[in-house]
Amino acid sequence: MDSRKTTQDSAEKQARKARLAEQLRANLQKRKAQARARRTGEADNRPEGIEAAKK
């Protein structure tokens, strides 16, 4: 029974880690877009994120 629980905990930790990593990437892209917009003085119309990171 303990091995089953540790497997489940491990899966939950991996899922949480992946979810947090995705949120971090999205936040970074948003901040980069904001910085570009401030630098040029206009809104940034580039697509969100990097294609390689979405795979």
MDTraj code that builds the backbone (N, CA, C; nanometers):
import mdtraj as md
import numpy as np

residues = "MET ASP SER ARG LYS THR THR GLN ASP SER ALA GLU LYS GLN ALA ARG LYS ALA ARG LEU ALA GLU GLN LEU ARG ALA ASN LEU GLN LYS ARG LYS ALA GLN ALA ARG ALA ARG ARG THR GLY GLU ALA ASP ASN ARG PRO GLU GLY ILE GLU ALA ALA LYS LYS".split()
xyz = np.array([
    [0.0815, -0.1179, 0.0000],
    [0.0000, 0.0000, 0.0000],
    [0.0870, 0.1258, 0.0000],
    [0.1992, 0.1236, 0.0659],
    [0.2859, 0.2404, 0.0698],
    [0.3453, 0.2720, -0.0668],
    [0.3796, 0.1696, -0.1441],
    [0.4360, 0.1947, -0.2761],
    [0.3332, 0.2593, -0.3678],
    [0.2084, 0.2233, -0.3511],
    [0.1016, 0.2826, -0.4330],
    [0.0883, 0.4320, -0.3995],
    [0.0952, 0.4645, -0.2720],
    [0.0831, 0.6036, -0.2289],
    [0.2015, 0.6867, -0.2800],
    [0.3215, 0.6341, -0.2718],
    [0.4377, 0.7098, -0.3179],
    [0.4334, 0.7294, -0.4690],
    [0.3796, 0.6324, -0.5420],
    [0.3641, 0.6469, -0.6867],
    [0.2641, 0.7572, -0.7171],
    [0.1557, 0.7589, -0.6434],
    [0.0534, 0.8621, -0.6633],
    [0.1098, 0.9990, -0.6260],
    [0.1820, 1.0073, -0.5150],
    [0.2428, 1.1338, -0.4741],
    [0.3420, 1.1820, -0.5791],
    [0.4191, 1.0892, -0.6322],
    [0.5168, 1.1242, -0.7336],
    [0.4483, 1.1782, -0.8595],
    [0.3402, 1.1146, -0.9005],
    [0.2655, 1.1595, -1.0186],
    [0.2059, 1.2981, -0.9940],
    [0.1542, 1.3202, -0.8737],
    [0.0972, 1.4510, -0.8404],
    [0.2055, 1.5584, -0.8397],
    [0.3220, 1.5250, -0.7872],
    [0.4331, 1.6212, -0.7849],
    [0.4783, 1.6548, -0.9260],
    [0.4846, 1.5553, -1.0124],
    [0.5259, 1.5796, -1.1505],
    [0.4222, 1.6654, -1.2236],
    [0.2944, 1.6375, -1.2001],
    [0.1882, 1.7160, -1.2633],
    [0.1930, 1.8609, -1.2153],
    [0.2152, 1.8791, -1.0868],
    [0.2244, 2.0150, -1.0306],
    [0.3454, 2.0875, -1.0882],
    [0.4567, 2.0178, -1.0962],
    [0.5784, 2.0781, -1.1500],
    [0.5583, 2.1205, -1.2962],
    [0.4939, 2.0358, -1.3745],
    [0.4668, 2.0681, -1.5151],
    [0.3716, 2.1869, -1.5257],
    [0.2685, 2.1891, -1.4411],
    [0.1720, 2.2989, -1.4429],
    [0.2395, 2.4314, -1.4056],
    [0.3228, 2.4295, -1.3037],
    [0.3935, 2.5505, -1.2623],
    [0.4916, 2.5974, -1.3691],
    [0.5573, 2.5033, -1.4354],
    [0.6502, 2.5388, -1.5423],
    [0.5759, 2.6067, -1.6570],
    [0.4589, 2.5556, -1.6911],
    [0.3778, 2.6160, -1.7977],
    [0.3345, 2.7572, -1.7588],
    [0.2926, 2.7743, -1.6353],
    [0.2514, 2.9067, -1.5887],
    [0.3690, 3.0037, -1.5895],
    [0.4855, 2.9553, -1.5527],
    [0.6056, 3.0386, -1.5537],
    [0.6404, 3.0825, -1.6951],
    [0.6331, 2.9891, -1.7910],
    [0.6603, 3.0245, -1.9307],
    [0.5616, 3.1284, -1.9817],
    [0.4344, 3.1102, -1.9490],
    [0.3314, 3.2051, -1.9939],
    [0.3554, 3.3435, -1.9331],
    [0.3900, 3.3465, -1.8063],
    [0.4171, 3.4736, -1.7397],
    [0.5397, 3.5417, -1.8009],
    [0.6421, 3.4650, -1.8294],
    [0.7631, 3.5207, -1.8900],
    [0.7325, 3.5801, -2.0270],
    [0.6546, 3.5093, -2.1073],
    [0.6181, 3.5606, -2.2393],
    [0.5367, 3.6893, -2.2278],
    [0.4468, 3.6933, -2.1313],
    [0.3652, 3.8126, -2.1098],
    [0.4537, 3.9311, -2.0710],
    [0.5468, 3.9082, -1.9804],
    [0.6359, 4.0155, -1.9370],
    [0.7262, 4.0624, -2.0496],
    [0.7729, 3.9698, -2.1334],
    [0.8548, 4.0084, -2.2484],
    [0.7747, 4.0940, -2.3450],
    [0.6495, 4.0574, -2.3685],
    [0.5621, 4.1349, -2.4573],
    [0.5402, 4.2747, -2.4007],
    [0.5215, 4.2840, -2.2702],
    [0.5030, 4.4144, -2.2078],
    [0.6281, 4.4994, -2.2218],
    [0.7444, 4.4384, -2.2031],
    [0.8702, 4.5122, -2.2156],
    [0.8905, 4.5607, -2.3587],
    [0.8574, 4.4754, -2.4562],
    [0.8705, 4.5171, -2.5967],
    [0.7763, 4.6319, -2.6278],
    [0.6538, 4.6251, -2.5744],
    [0.5554, 4.7304, -2.5988],
    [0.6018, 4.8626, -2.5383],
    [0.6594, 4.8574, -2.4193],
    [0.7097, 4.9798, -2.3565],
    [0.8266, 5.0379, -2.4356],
    [0.9096, 4.9511, -2.4852],
    [1.0286, 4.9946, -2.5576],
    [0.9913, 5.0635, -2.6892],
    [0.8899, 5.0108, -2.7591],
    [0.8523, 5.0670, -2.8887],
    [0.7393, 5.1687, -2.8766],
    [0.6701, 5.1709, -2.7633],
    [0.5625, 5.2655, -2.7438],
    [0.4306, 5.2219, -2.8035],
    [0.4181, 5.0961, -2.8457],
    [0.2925, 5.0472, -2.9016],
    [0.2682, 4.9034, -2.8561],
    [0.1477, 4.8575, -2.8763],
    [0.1124, 4.7219, -2.8346],
    [0.1880, 4.6189, -2.9171],
    [0.2174, 4.5072, -2.8552],
    [0.2887, 4.3987, -2.9211],
    [0.1877, 4.3023, -2.9814],
    [0.1944, 4.2807, -3.1119],
    [0.0988, 4.1937, -3.1805],
    [0.1562, 4.0572, -3.2138],
    [0.2671, 4.0208, -3.1546],
    [0.3277, 3.8905, -3.1818],
    [0.2467, 3.7802, -3.1157],
    [0.2526, 3.6594, -3.1717],
    [0.1806, 3.5478, -3.1081],
    [0.2436, 3.5147, -2.9730],
    [0.1612, 3.4678, -2.8825],
    [0.2083, 3.4349, -2.7483],
    [0.2940, 3.3094, -2.7488],
    [0.4025, 3.3133, -2.6769],
    [0.4846, 3.1949, -2.6524],
    [0.5746, 3.1540, -2.7662],
    [0.6545, 3.0565, -2.7383],
    [0.7476, 2.9988, -2.8344],
    [0.6911, 2.8651, -2.8784],
    [0.6908, 2.8390, -3.0069],
    [0.6327, 2.7142, -3.0592],
    [0.6984, 2.5915, -2.9981],
    [0.8298, 2.5925, -2.9819],
    [0.9001, 2.4770, -2.9267],
    [0.8587, 2.4483, -2.7834],
    [0.8253, 2.5521, -2.7084],
    [0.7873, 2.5354, -2.5690],
    [0.6464, 2.4783, -2.5541],
    [0.5654, 2.4869, -2.6577],
    [0.4273, 2.4390, -2.6507],
    [0.4148, 2.2912, -2.6805],
    [0.5217, 2.2262, -2.7215],
    [0.5171, 2.0830, -2.7538],
    [0.5153, 1.9990, -2.6309],
])
top = md.Topology()
chain = top.add_chain()
for i, resn in enumerate(residues, 1):
    res = top.add_residue(resn, chain, resSeq=i)
    for name in ("N", "CA", "C"):
        top.add_atom(name, md.element.get_by_symbol(name[0]), res)
traj = md.Trajectory(xyz[None], top)
